[in-house]
Amino acid sequence: MAAQGATATRSGLRSALPLLAPAYLWLTVAIFLPLSAMVFFSFMTELSLSGKPWAFTLGNYAAFFSQSLYLTLLLASLRLGLEVTLWCIVIGYPAAYVLAKVLKGRSREAIFLLVILPFWSNGLVRIFSWAMVLREGGILDTALNAVLPFKINIDLMYSYPAVIIGLVHSYVPYMVLTCYLTLQAIDDSLIEAGRSLGATRLQVLKRIIIPLSMPGLVAGAALIFVPVVGSFMEPRILGGRTGTFYGTVIEDQFVAVFNWPLGAALSFILLAVVLVILAVASPVLRRAA
């Protein structure tokens, strides 16, 4: 029986190989080859494309440990990622619950469309739209002064809250979608059984809904935290001088300074830190999920 099972497994893999080959070939070309090139660049003294003589070195990685600025910016980026993830949970989880358990029919479709609407627009368009809203004399400032009997000045541009607002707007749909899928899968009879046994709404939420929807929360948090830590567009445009984070420094190395070896080294240090955080947190998250 075991031999027959192994034979069936091998035949299944052979039949699936033509379907899997294009995807794995694309992953190899689009992901692993560029990453391999960046690993090579991170150990170089000079970029070979510049025509200058180069050699292998560990100095690019040593620069991170020798200059406290990089560590400070990395910690600030990790804090930014945690705060944005927390705000996405606070905003996205209730929205996902309403979509999954409260709204029905066309109203659910309309709200769901509004949730995924940010995916239909370019990221730069979204960011500059927030710049028009948050600046002094912008849409928010003008609207409030038109309603309130007294004059106020609202200028959130080039501030830390503006960066948070822009990032939350960009990434909260991921939390809504992942939580919606797990909440939709929860059988309503479980909630009704808890209520019939005398549980309050808060107890049903804590004992039934949140534990069963934890896989969606964990997946959404991972999808948000990882890219936010390395983000640079929102901090650069909405944060101004206060928006200097680890991701913006990496962008400067590639775009402004043209120091690709250092930028590649800083990128892989960030990748290593994020992987370590996920590895340390995975046992806890696995038990929660």
KOLGUDREN-55591 format. One line per 8 residues: number of its first residue (from 1); for each residue x, y, z of N, C-alpha, C. Coordinates in Angstrom, 2 decimals. Example, Ala and Ser with C-alpha at 12.3 -4.5 7.8 and 13.67 -1.06 7.14 Angstrom:
2
1) 13.19:-5.69:7.80:12.30:-4.50:7.80:13.20:-3.30:7.80  12.85:-2.25:7.08:13.67:-1.06:7.14:12.90:0.03:7.87
END
This chain:
289
1) 0.82:-1.20:0.00:0.00:0.00:0.00:0.86:1.26:0.00  1.93:1.23:0.81:2.82:2.38:0.88:3.50:2.62:-0.46  3.90:1.52:-1.14:4.55:1.66:-2.45:3.58:2.23:-3.47  2.32:1.77:-3.41:1.32:2.30:-4.33:1.08:3.78:-4.08  1.07:4.20:-2.78:0.88:5.61:-2.46:2.03:6.46:-2.96  3.26:5.97:-2.81:4.42:6.72:-3.29:4.40:6.84:-4.81  3.99:5.74:-5.48:3.91:5.78:-6.94:2.86:6.78:-7.40  1.72:6.80:-6.71:0.66:7.75:-7.06:1.12:9.19:-6.84
9) 1.89:9.40:-5.75:2.39:10.75:-5.47:3.34:11.22:-6.56  4.26:10.32:-6.99:5.21:10.69:-8.04:4.50:10.96:-9.37  3.52:10.14:-9.69:2.78:10.37:-10.93:2.00:11.67:-10.86  1.48:12.01:-9.67:0.78:13.28:-9.52:1.70:14.46:-9.68  2.92:14.35:-9.15:3.89:15.42:-9.31:4.30:15.59:-10.77  4.48:14.46:-11.47:4.85:14.55:-12.88:3.75:15.21:-13.71  2.50:14.89:-13.39:1.41:15.50:-14.15:1.24:16.98:-13.81  1.59:17.37:-12.56:1.45:18.78:-12.16:2.64:19.63:-12.55
17) 3.76:18.98:-12.92:4.98:19.73:-13.23:4.80:20.73:-14.36  4.11:20.39:-15.46:3.92:21.41:-16.51:3.14:22.63:-16.03  2.26:22.44:-15.06:1.50:23.57:-14.54:2.32:24.39:-13.55  3.19:23.72:-12.80:3.99:24.42:-11.79:5.22:25.10:-12.39  5.73:24.57:-13.49:6.99:25.07:-14.05:6.94:26.56:-14.40  5.91:27.07:-15.06:5.92:28.51:-15.38:5.97:29.39:-14.14  5.23:29.01:-13.09:5.22:29.83:-11.89:6.59:29.84:-11.21  7.20:28.66:-11.08:8.51:28.59:-10.43:9.60:29.22:-11.29
25) 9.46:29.13:-12.60:10.41:29.80:-13.48:10.31:31.31:-13.32  9.08:31.81:-13.25:8.90:33.24:-13.06:9.45:33.69:-11.70  9.21:32.91:-10.63:9.76:33.26:-9.33:11.28:33.28:-9.36  11.87:32.34:-10.07:13.33:32.30:-10.16:13.88:33.53:-10.87  13.24:33.90:-11.98:13.73:35.03:-12.77:13.44:36.35:-12.08  12.25:36.50:-11.50:11.81:37.79:-10.98:12.24:38.04:-9.54  12.56:37.00:-8.79:12.87:37.18:-7.37:14.28:36.71:-7.03  14.57:35.46:-7.30:15.84:34.91:-6.83:17.04:35.46:-7.58
33) 16.92:35.68:-8.86:18.05:36.25:-9.60:18.35:37.68:-9.17  17.37:38.58:-9.05:17.68:39.92:-8.53:18.23:39.89:-7.11  17.69:39.02:-6.26:18.22:38.93:-4.90:19.66:38.43:-4.90  19.96:37.49:-5.77:21.34:37.00:-5.87:22.27:38.12:-6.31  21.83:38.92:-7.27:22.65:40.05:-7.72:22.87:41.05:-6.59  21.82:41.32:-5.79:21.97:42.27:-4.69:22.89:41.72:-3.60  22.85:40.42:-3.37:23.79:39.82:-2.41:25.22:40.03:-2.90  25.45:39.84:-4.18:26.78:40.04:-4.75:27.20:41.50:-4.60
41) 26.29:42.44:-4.90:26.61:43.86:-4.79:26.95:44.25:-3.35  26.28:43.62:-2.37:26.46:44.03:-0.98:27.87:43.75:-0.46  28.62:42.89:-1.15:29.98:42.57:-0.72:31.03:43.26:-1.59  30.63:44.26:-2.35:31.55:44.95:-3.24:31.91:46.32:-2.68  33.12:46.76:-2.97:33.53:48.10:-2.56:32.96:49.16:-3.48  32.84:48.86:-4.75:32.28:49.78:-5.73:31.36:49.00:-6.66  30.41:49.69:-7.24:29.52:49.07:-8.20:30.29:48.80:-9.49  30.23:47.57:-9.96:31.00:47.20:-11.15:30.54:47.97:-12.38
49) 29.28:48.40:-12.40:28.75:49.13:-13.55:29.37:50.52:-13.69  29.96:51.04:-12.60:30.54:52.38:-12.64:31.89:52.42:-13.34  32.50:51.26:-13.59:33.79:51.21:-14.24:34.97:51.38:-13.31  34.72:51.64:-12.02:35.81:51.80:-11.05:36.28:50.42:-10.58  37.54:50.32:-10.17:38.02:49.03:-9.65:37.29:48.68:-8.35  37.00:47.41:-8.17:36.26:46.98:-7.00:36.88:45.71:-6.43  36.50:45.43:-5.20:36.98:44.22:-4.52:35.89:43.80:-3.54  36.04:42.60:-3.03:35.08:42.09:-2.05:35.43:42.65:-0.68
57) 34.38:42.98:0.10:34.59:43.57:1.41:33.38:43.31:2.30  33.59:43.38:3.60:32.50:43.33:4.59:32.22:44.71:5.16  32.85:45.72:4.56:32.71:47.07:5.09:31.30:47.62:5.02  30.52:47.19:4.02:29.16:47.70:3.91:28.30:47.22:5.08  28.50:45.98:5.50:27.78:45.49:6.66:28.33:46.08:7.95  29.65:46.29:7.99:30.25:46.88:9.18:29.79:48.32:9.38  29.44:49.01:8.30:28.97:50.39:8.42:27.70:50.48:9.25  26.85:49.47:9.16:25.62:49.48:9.94:25.93:49.46:11.44
65) 26.91:48.67:11.84:27.22:48.53:13.25:28.14:49.64:13.76  28.85:50.29:12.87:29.76:51.35:13.30:29.09:52.71:13.40  27.93:52.88:12.75:27.22:54.16:12.80:25.86:53.94:13.46  25.69:54.61:14.60:24.46:54.42:15.37:23.22:54.95:14.65  23.40:55.80:13.66:22.25:56.35:12.94:21.42:55.26:12.28  22.08:54.27:11.70:21.34:53.21:11.02:20.49:52.41:12.00  21.04:52.10:13.18:20.27:51.37:14.18:19.09:52.20:14.68  19.32:53.49:14.88:18.23:54.37:15.33:17.10:54.40:14.31
73) 17.44:54.52:13.05:16.42:54.57:12.00:15.72:53.21:11.85  16.46:52.12:12.05:15.84:50.80:11.97:14.82:50.62:13.09  15.17:51.04:14.29:14.23:50.94:15.41:13.00:51.82:15.17  13.23:53.01:14.59:12.10:53.89:14.27:11.20:53.24:13.22  11.77:52.55:12.25:10.97:51.89:11.23:10.20:50.72:11.81  10.81:49.98:12.74:10.09:48.88:13.40:8.93:49.41:14.22  9.15:50.53:14.91:8.06:51.16:15.65:6.95:51.61:14.71  7.33:52.19:13.58:6.34:52.61:12.59:5.53:51.42:12.10
81) 6.19:50.31:11.82:5.48:49.12:11.37:4.50:48.61:12.40  4.89:48.62:13.68:3.99:48.16:14.74:2.79:49.08:14.89  3.02:50.39:14.84:1.91:51.33:15.00:0.93:51.24:13.83  1.44:51.17:12.63:0.56:51.06:11.46:-0.22:49.75:11.51  0.43:48.66:11.89:-0.27:47.37:11.99:-1.36:47.44:13.05  -1.08:48.08:14.18:-2.09:48.21:15.24:-3.29:49.02:14.77  -3.03:50.14:14.10:-4.14:50.97:13.60:-4.94:50.23:12.53  -4.27:49.43:11.71:-4.98:48.66:10.69:-5.89:47.61:11.34
89) -5.43:47.02:12.46:-6.28:46.08:13.18:-7.48:46.79:13.78  -7.25:47.94:14.42:-8.33:48.69:15.05:-9.38:49.11:14.04  -8.95:49.52:12.85:-9.89:49.99:11.83:-10.42:48.83:10.98  -9.53:47.91:10.61:-9.91:46.88:9.65:-10.72:45.74:10.22  -10.47:45.33:11.47:-11.18:44.17:12.02:-12.67:44.46:12.20  -13.07:45.58:12.80:-14.52:45.86:12.87:-15.17:45.98:11.50  -14.46:46.59:10.54:-15.01:46.70:9.19:-15.21:45.32:8.58  -14.24:44.42:8.78:-14.37:43.06:8.25:-15.53:42.32:8.92
97) -15.72:42.54:10.21:-16.83:41.87:10.91:-18.18:42.35:10.39  -18.30:43.65:10.16:-19.54:44.18:9.62:-19.80:43.61:8.23  -18.77:43.53:7.41:-18.93:42.97:6.07:-19.34:41.50:6.11  -18.75:40.74:7.05:-18.97:39.30:7.06:-20.27:38.90:7.76  -20.65:39.63:8.82:-21.74:39.15:9.67:-22.95:40.08:9.75  -22.82:41.32:9.31:-23.91:42.27:9.49:-24.56:42.61:8.14  -23.75:43.08:7.19:-24.30:43.50:5.90:-24.61:42.29:5.03  -25.62:42.45:4.22:-26.02:41.41:3.28:-26.34:42.05:1.93
105) -26.25:41.25:0.87:-26.71:41.67:-0.44:-25.91:42.79:-1.05  -26.63:43.74:-1.65:-25.98:44.81:-2.40:-25.20:45.77:-1.50  -25.67:45.96:-0.27:-24.94:46.85:0.64:-23.56:46.30:0.94  -23.45:44.98:1.10:-22.14:44.37:1.34:-21.25:44.55:0.11  -21.81:44.36:-1.07:-21.02:44.52:-2.29:-20.52:45.95:-2.45  -21.38:46.94:-2.10:-20.97:48.34:-2.23:-19.85:48.68:-1.27  -19.95:48.26:-0.01:-18.90:48.55:0.97:-17.63:47.80:0.62  -17.77:46.56:0.16:-16.60:45.79:-0.24:-15.86:46.48:-1.39
113) -16.63:47.06:-2.29:-16.02:47.80:-3.40:-15.23:48.99:-2.89  -15.76:49.69:-1.89:-15.04:50.83:-1.32:-13.75:50.39:-0.63  -13.76:49.19:-0.04:-12.57:48.69:0.65:-11.44:48.43:-0.33  -11.75:47.80:-1.46:-10.70:47.46:-2.43:-10.42:48.59:-3.41  -11.14:49.70:-3.29:-10.95:50.81:-4.22:-9.51:51.35:-4.23  -8.81:51.43:-3.08:-7.42:51.92:-3.13:-6.51:51.09:-4.02  -6.81:49.80:-4.22:-5.98:48.97:-5.08:-6.09:49.37:-6.54  -7.12:50.12:-6.89:-7.34:50.49:-8.28:-6.61:51.77:-8.68
121) -6.00:52.43:-7.73:-5.31:53.68:-8.02:-3.82:53.53:-7.74  -3.04:54.36:-8.38:-1.59:54.33:-8.20:-1.23:54.81:-6.79  -0.15:54.23:-6.24:0.26:54.61:-4.90:0.61:56.08:-4.77  1.31:56.62:-5.76:1.67:58.04:-5.72:0.43:58.92:-5.75  -0.59:58.51:-6.51:-1.83:59.29:-6.56:-2.48:59.34:-5.18  -2.50:58.21:-4.49:-3.09:58.18:-3.15:-2.31:59.08:-2.19  -0.99:59.03:-2.27:-0.18:59.81:-1.34:-0.36:61.31:-1.59  -0.30:61.73:-2.85:-0.47:63.14:-3.14:-1.90:63.61:-2.87
129) -2.87:62.70:-2.93:-4.23:63.06:-2.55:-4.29:63.40:-1.07  -3.59:62.63:-0.25:-3.54:62.94:1.18:-2.80:64.25:1.43  -1.81:64.55:0.61:-1.12:65.83:0.75:-2.08:66.99:0.52  -3.00:66.84:-0.42:-4.00:67.89:-0.66:-4.98:68.00:0.49  -5.22:66.90:1.19:-6.18:66.91:2.30:-5.55:67.46:3.58  -4.31:67.08:3.87:-3.71:67.34:5.18:-2.96:68.67:5.26  -2.65:69.31:4.15:-1.87:70.54:4.21:-2.73:71.71:4.69  -2.06:72.76:5.12:-2.77:73.97:5.54:-3.48:74.59:4.33
137) -4.74:74.92:4.49:-5.54:75.40:3.39:-6.02:74.29:2.47  -5.84:73.03:2.88:-6.27:71.90:2.09:-7.75:71.60:2.28  -8.14:70.42:1.83:-9.55:70.05:1.85:-10.07:69.96:3.28  -9.34:69.30:4.16:-9.79:69.16:5.55:-9.85:70.50:6.25  -8.83:71.31:6.10:-8.80:72.63:6.72:-9.95:73.50:6.22  -10.18:73.51:4.93:-11.24:74.33:4.35:-12.61:73.85:4.78  -12.83:72.53:4.82:-14.14:71.99:5.19:-14.47:72.31:6.65  -13.50:72.14:7.54:-13.77:72.42:8.96:-14.01:73.90:9.20
145) -13.27:74.76:8.54:-13.47:76.20:8.71:-14.80:76.66:8.12  -15.32:75.92:7.16:-16.62:76.27:6.60:-17.76:75.86:7.53  -17.53:74.88:8.38:-18.59:74.39:9.28:-18.50:75.02:10.66  -17.30:75.15:11.21:-17.13:75.63:12.58:-17.32:77.14:12.64  -17.83:77.63:13.78:-18.03:79.09:13.91:-16.74:79.85:14.21  -15.68:79.14:14.50:-14.40:79.78:14.77:-13.37:79.22:13.80  -12.27:79.95:13.63:-11.25:79.57:12.64:-10.19:78.70:13.30  -9.83:77.63:12.62:-8.75:76.75:13.06:-7.80:76.51:11.90
153) -6.57:76.21:12.22:-5.56:75.89:11.21:-5.12:74.45:11.39  -5.35:73.65:10.40:-4.94:72.24:10.41:-3.89:72.03:9.35  -2.70:71.72:9.79:-1.59:71.47:8.87:-0.82:70.25:9.39  -1.21:69.07:8.90:-0.56:67.83:9.32:0.55:67.40:8.37  0.75:68.16:7.30:1.79:67.78:6.35:3.17:67.83:6.99  4.03:66.93:6.50:5.41:66.82:6.98:5.45:66.56:8.49  4.61:65.62:8.91:4.57:65.23:10.32:4.44:63.71:10.43  4.73:63.19:11.60:4.62:61.75:11.84:3.19:61.25:11.70
161) 2.17:61.97:12.23:0.79:61.51:12.00:0.41:61.42:10.53  0.93:62.32:9.70:0.62:62.25:8.27:1.16:60.96:7.66  2.35:60.54:8.08:2.93:59.29:7.60:2.05:58.11:8.02  1.60:58.12:9.28:0.73:57.05:9.78:-0.56:56.99:8.97  -1.17:58.15:8.72:-2.43:58.19:7.97:-2.25:57.64:6.56  -1.19:58.06:5.89:-0.96:57.58:4.53:-0.71:56.08:4.47  0.07:55.54:5.42:0.36:54.11:5.42:-0.86:53.29:5.79  -1.63:53.75:6.77:-2.84:53.02:7.17:-3.82:52.97:6.01
169) -3.97:54.07:5.31:-4.87:54.09:4.16:-4.41:53.12:3.07  -3.11:52.96:2.91:-2.59:52.08:1.87:-2.72:50.61:2.22  -2.61:50.28:3.53:-2.50:48.87:3.90:-3.70:48.32:4.66  -4.63:49.14:5.10:-5.77:48.61:5.85:-6.62:47.66:5.01  -6.71:47.79:3.67:-7.49:46.77:2.92:-6.96:45.35:3.10  -5.65:45.17:3.29:-5.13:43.83:3.51:-5.71:43.22:4.79  -5.82:44.02:5.84:-6.38:43.53:7.08:-7.86:43.22:6.93  -8.58:44.07:6.22:-10.01:43.84:6.01:-10.24:42.55:5.23
177) -9.48:42.34:4.18:-9.69:41.18:3.33:-9.33:39.88:4.04  -8.19:39.83:4.73:-7.80:38.60:5.42:-8.74:38.27:6.57  -9.15:39.28:7.32:-10.09:39.04:8.43:-11.48:38.69:7.91  -11.87:39.29:6.80:-13.18:38.98:6.22:-13.28:37.51:5.84  -12.22:36.96:5.27:-12.25:35.56:4.85:-12.42:34.62:6.03  -11.72:34.89:7.14:-11.84:34.01:8.31:-13.16:34.23:9.05  -13.61:35.48:9.12:-14.89:35.75:9.78:-16.06:35.16:8.99  -15.96:35.21:7.67:-17.01:34.65:6.83:-17.11:33.13:7.02
185) -16.00:32.50:7.35:-15.99:31.05:7.52:-16.52:30.59:8.87  -16.72:31.50:9.82:-17.24:31.13:11.14:-18.74:30.82:11.02  -19.12:29.67:11.50:-20.53:29.26:11.43:-21.36:30.13:12.38  -22.42:30.71:11.86:-23.28:31.56:12.69:-23.93:30.79:13.83  -24.08:29.48:13.66:-24.70:28.69:14.73:-23.84:28.67:15.99  -22.51:28.80:15.84:-21.64:28.86:17.01:-21.91:30.13:17.81  -22.08:31.24:17.12:-22.38:32.50:17.79:-23.75:32.43:18.45  -24.74:31.86:17.76:-26.08:31.74:18.33:-26.08:30.81:19.53
193) -25.27:29.73:19.49:-25.19:28.82:20.63:-24.60:29.52:21.84  -23.57:30.33:21.63:-22.99:31.07:22.74:-23.98:32.05:23.35  -24.74:32.75:22.50:-25.73:33.69:23.01:-26.85:32.97:23.75  -27.25:31.80:23.25:-28.33:31.05:23.91:-27.91:30.50:25.26  -26.60:30.30:25.45:-26.09:29.83:26.75:-25.85:30.96:27.73  -26.22:32.18:27.36:-26.14:33.30:28.29:-24.91:34.17:28.16  -24.10:33.93:27.13:-22.89:34.74:26.95:-23.26:36.13:26.43  -22.56:37.12:26.93:-22.77:38.48:26.44:-22.08:38.65:25.09
201) -22.35:39.79:24.44:-21.71:40.05:23.16:-20.19:40.11:23.30  -19.72:40.70:24.40:-18.28:40.78:24.62:-17.68:39.40:24.85  -18.39:38.54:25.59:-17.89:37.19:25.81:-17.87:36.38:24.52  -18.89:36.53:23.68:-18.90:35.85:22.39:-17.73:36.32:21.53  -17.46:37.63:21.59:-16.34:38.18:20.83:-15.01:37.60:21.30  -14.81:37.55:22.62:-13.54:37.10:23.17:-13.36:35.59:23.08  -14.45:34.83:23.27:-14.33:33.38:23.36:-14.52:32.66:22.03  -15.25:33.27:21.10:-15.58:32.57:19.85:-15.02:33.29:18.63
209) -15.40:34.55:18.46:-15.11:35.24:17.21:-13.62:35.50:17.04  -13.00:36.14:18.04:-11.57:36.47:17.91:-10.69:35.23:17.79  -10.87:34.18:18.64:-10.02:32.99:18.45:-10.16:32.33:17.09  -11.39:32.25:16.57:-11.59:31.60:15.29:-11.11:32.45:14.12  -11.07:33.77:14.30:-10.61:34.65:13.23:-9.15:35.04:13.38  -8.45:34.44:14.35:-7.04:34.79:14.59:-6.14:34.51:13.39  -6.37:33.44:12.60:-5.51:33.25:11.40:-5.56:34.44:10.44  -6.73:35.03:10.27:-6.83:36.21:9.42:-6.11:37.40:10.00
217) -6.20:37.59:11.31:-5.48:38.68:11.96:-3.97:38.52:11.81  -3.49:37.30:12.01:-2.05:37.05:11.91:-1.57:37.27:10.48  -2.32:36.76:9.51:-1.93:36.93:8.11:-1.95:38.40:7.71  -2.97:39.13:8.14:-3.04:40.55:7.82:-1.91:41.34:8.47  -1.60:41.01:9.73:-0.52:41.71:10.42:0.82:41.48:9.71  1.07:40.25:9.27:2.32:39.97:8.56:2.38:40.69:7.22  1.25:40.70:6.50:1.21:41.37:5.20:1.42:42.88:5.32  1.09:43.44:6.47:1.22:44.89:6.68:2.58:45.24:7.27
225) 2.99:44.52:8.30:4.21:44.89:9.03:5.45:44.82:8.14  5.57:43.76:7.35:6.79:43.55:6.57:7.03:44.67:5.56  6.05:45.06:4.72:6.33:46.15:3.77:6.40:47.53:4.42  5.68:47.74:5.52:5.69:49.06:6.15:7.07:49.38:6.72  7.75:48.37:7.26:9.07:48.61:7.86:10.04:49.17:6.83  9.92:48.73:5.58:10.82:49.22:4.54:10.21:50.27:3.64  9.08:50.84:4.00:8.41:51.82:3.15:9.22:53.11:3.06  9.08:53.80:1.93:9.82:55.05:1.75:8.99:56.13:1.05
233) 7.97:55.75:0.27:7.21:56.77:-0.46:6.38:57.64:0.49  5.60:57.01:1.36:4.77:57.78:2.30:5.62:58.62:3.25  6.67:58.04:3.87:7.51:58.89:4.72:8.18:60.03:3.97  8.59:59.78:2.74:9.29:60.82:1.98:8.36:61.96:1.61  7.15:61.66:1.14:6.25:62.70:0.64:5.45:63.34:1.76  4.91:62.54:2.66:4.04:63.07:3.72:4.82:63.48:4.96  6.01:62.91:5.15:6.75:63.20:6.37:7.78:64.30:6.23  8.28:64.55:5.01:9.30:65.58:4.84:10.55:65.25:5.63
241) 11.04:66.22:6.36:12.25:66.00:7.17:12.00:65.05:8.33  10.76:65.02:8.83:10.44:64.09:9.92:10.19:62.68:9.42  10.18:62.48:8.10:9.90:61.17:7.53:11.14:60.40:7.14  12.25:60.66:7.81:13.48:59.91:7.53:13.46:58.61:8.32  13.35:57.52:7.59:13.34:56.20:8.20:14.35:55.31:7.49  14.40:54.06:7.91:15.39:53.13:7.35:15.16:52.94:5.86  13.89:52.86:5.45:13.60:52.67:4.03:14.01:53.85:3.17  13.86:55.07:3.68:14.26:56.24:2.91:15.77:56.32:2.77
249) 16.50:55.87:3.78:17.97:55.84:3.68:18.40:54.84:2.61  17.76:53.68:2.57:18.09:52.69:1.54:17.79:53.26:0.16  16.65:53.94:0.02:16.33:54.55:-1.27:17.38:55.57:-1.68  17.85:56.37:-0.71:18.88:57.37:-1.02:20.15:56.72:-1.54  20.52:55.57:-0.98:21.74:54.91:-1.43:21.64:54.46:-2.88  20.45:54.07:-3.30:20.28:53.61:-4.68:20.03:54.75:-5.65  19.30:55.78:-5.23:18.83:56.81:-6.15:19.70:58.06:-6.11  20.00:58.55:-4.92:20.69:59.83:-4.78:22.21:59.66:-4.71
257) 22.67:58.80:-3.81:24.11:58.64:-3.59:24.73:57.69:-4.61  23.92:56.80:-5.18:24.39:55.78:-6.12:25.42:54.87:-5.47  25.19:54.58:-4.19:26.05:53.64:-3.46:25.27:52.33:-3.30  25.16:51.59:-4.41:24.39:50.37:-4.40:24.93:49.31:-3.42  26.23:49.14:-3.27:26.71:48.14:-2.31:26.21:48.39:-0.89  26.29:49.64:-0.41:25.79:49.94:0.93:24.28:49.78:0.99  23.56:50.24:-0.04:22.12:50.07:-0.05:21.70:48.61:-0.02  22.42:47.76:-0.76:22.12:46.33:-0.76:22.38:45.72:0.61
265) 23.49:46.12:1.24:23.80:45.59:2.57:22.75:46.01:3.59  22.34:47.27:3.56:21.30:47.73:4.48:19.99:47.00:4.23  19.70:46.71:2.97:18.47:45.99:2.64:18.47:44.59:3.22  19.59:43.89:3.10:19.64:42.53:3.61:19.69:42.49:5.14  20.24:43.52:5.76:20.17:43.60:7.22:18.72:43.76:7.65  17.97:44.60:6.94:16.54:44.75:7.24:15.80:43.44:7.03  16.10:42.74:5.94:15.47:41.46:5.68:15.77:40.46:6.79  17.02:40.44:7.25:17.40:39.52:8.32:16.67:39.85:9.61
273) 16.57:41.13:9.94:15.88:41.54:11.17:14.41:41.14:11.12  13.75:41.38:9.99:12.34:41.03:9.86:12.14:39.52:9.96  13.03:38.74:9.32:12.92:37.29:9.40:13.13:36.79:10.83  14.06:37.40:11.56:14.28:37.02:12.96:13.04:37.33:13.80  12.45:38.50:13.59:11.24:38.87:14.33:10.11:37.88:14.05  9.91:37.54:12.78:8.86:36.59:12.42:9.15:35.20:12.98  10.43:34.80:12.99:10.79:33.49:13.53:10.56:33.42:15.03  10.89:34.50:15.74:10.69:34.52:17.19:9.20:34.55:17.53
281) 8.44:35.30:16.72:7.01:35.43:17.01:6.17:34.27:16.49  6.72:33.46:15.59:5.92:32.39:14.97:5.37:31.39:15.94  6.11:30.93:17.01:5.48:29.99:17.95:4.26:30.58:18.65  4.38:31.84:19.06:3.24:32.49:19.72:2.08:32.64:18.76  2.38:33.09:17.54:1.34:33.29:16.55:0.70:31.95:16.15  1.51:30.89:16.12:0.97:29.57:15.75:0.01:29.06:16.81  0.35:29.28:18.09:-0.57:28.88:19.15:-1.85:29.70:19.12  -1.69:31.01:18.81:-2.87:31.88:18.76:-3.77:31.52:17.60
289) -3.15:31.14:16.47:-3.94:30.81:15.29:-4.49:29.39:15.35
END
